Amino acid sequence: MPEQNLPAAADIQARLLRSPYHQWLGLKVLSVGEGEIVLQAAWREEWAVNPDNPYTHGGILAALIDLTADWALVSYTGRGVPTVDLRVDYHRPAIQGDLTIRGKVVKAGKQLSVAEARIEDAQGVLLASGRGVYLTSPPKA
């Protein structure tokens, strides 16, 4: 399914940081391979649900899962694809600290593709995971 020469980690990093939201999330590409990507998100005080118990809001975790799974597909297809469906499971609270998100393509299809992502803390403990369906049909000219 790869449609072109796949972008290098530096290219994906530059494309990621074109989005103000991705900049705000403090995203950094740690590694990239065909159909796989590892990102890091720098923790922000604004992510905290409760200042007395600073764990990360589930919406932030869902966004990290969605965008990492999507960018795993970018590493495979060379282009961004829209989300059709997303499922997120929360395993443990994401307490204050940077997060590592690992994404990979599960199934690459001509029309729809499936990718998943896992969020881990600095010790490698699984905090959240999810799977998305993405529209990978070729863009209309």
SVG drawing of the C-alpha trace seen along z (x, -y; Angstrom):
<svg xmlns="http://www.w3.org/2000/svg" viewBox="-16 -27 31 33">
<polyline fill="none" stroke="black" stroke-width="0.4" points="0.0,0.0 2.8,-2.5 2.1,-5.1 5.4,-6.9 8.8,-7.1 8.0,-7.3 8.9,-10.4 11.8,-10.4 11.4,-11.1 12.5,-14.7 10.0,-15.2 7.2,-13.8 8.3,-16.0 8.1,-19.1 4.7,-18.1 3.4,-17.3 4.5,-20.7 2.7,-22.6 -0.4,-22.1 -0.7,-24.5 -2.5,-21.8 0.4,-19.4 2.8,-22.1 0.7,-22.7 0.8,-19.0 4.7,-19.2 5.0,-16.3 8.3,-14.9 9.0,-12.0 11.2,-9.5 11.3,-6.9 9.5,-6.0 9.3,-2.9 7.0,-1.6 3.6,-1.5 5.0,-2.4 5.8,-5.5 6.8,-6.4 6.0,-9.9 6.6,-11.7 4.2,-14.3 5.5,-16.8 3.2,-17.0 1.4,-20.3 -0.3,-21.7 -3.4,-22.4 -3.9,-18.7 -4.7,-18.2 -8.3,-17.4 -7.9,-18.3 -5.0,-20.5 -5.0,-18.6 -4.6,-15.2 -2.9,-16.1 -3.9,-13.3 -4.4,-13.9 -7.8,-14.4 -9.1,-11.5 -9.7,-13.7 -6.0,-14.5 -5.2,-10.8 -7.9,-10.0 -6.4,-12.7 -2.9,-11.3 -4.1,-7.8 -6.0,-9.1 -3.1,-11.2 -0.5,-8.6 -2.5,-5.8 -3.1,-8.3 0.6,-9.2 1.5,-5.5 -0.6,-5.4 1.3,-8.5 4.5,-6.6 3.0,-3.9 1.1,-5.8 3.0,-9.1 -0.1,-11.2 -2.6,-12.0 -5.9,-10.2 -9.2,-11.1 -10.5,-9.2 -13.7,-7.1 -14.0,-5.5 -12.0,-5.5 -12.1,-3.4 -10.1,-4.2 -9.5,-2.1 -8.2,-3.8 -6.1,-1.4 -4.5,-3.7 -4.5,-7.4 -1.8,-9.3 -0.2,-11.2 1.9,-14.2 4.8,-13.4 5.8,-13.1 4.1,-10.3 5.3,-7.9 2.8,-6.9 3.5,-3.9 1.4,-3.6 1.3,-0.8 -0.8,0.1 -2.8,3.3 -4.4,3.6 -3.8,1.5 -6.7,1.5 -7.5,-0.2 -10.5,-2.0 -10.2,-1.7 -7.3,-0.9 -6.9,-0.1 -4.2,-1.4 -3.7,-1.3 -1.7,-3.2 -0.6,-2.7 0.3,-5.4 2.9,-4.6 4.4,-6.6 8.2,-7.1 8.5,-3.6 6.7,-1.9 3.5,-1.3 0.4,-1.1 -2.0,-4.0 -4.3,-3.9 -4.7,-2.2 -6.9,-2.4 -7.7,-1.5 -8.9,-3.6 -10.4,-3.1 -9.1,-5.5 -10.2,-6.4 -7.2,-5.5 -8.8,-5.5 -6.9,-7.7 -7.8,-11.4 -9.9,-12.5 -8.1,-14.6"/>
</svg>
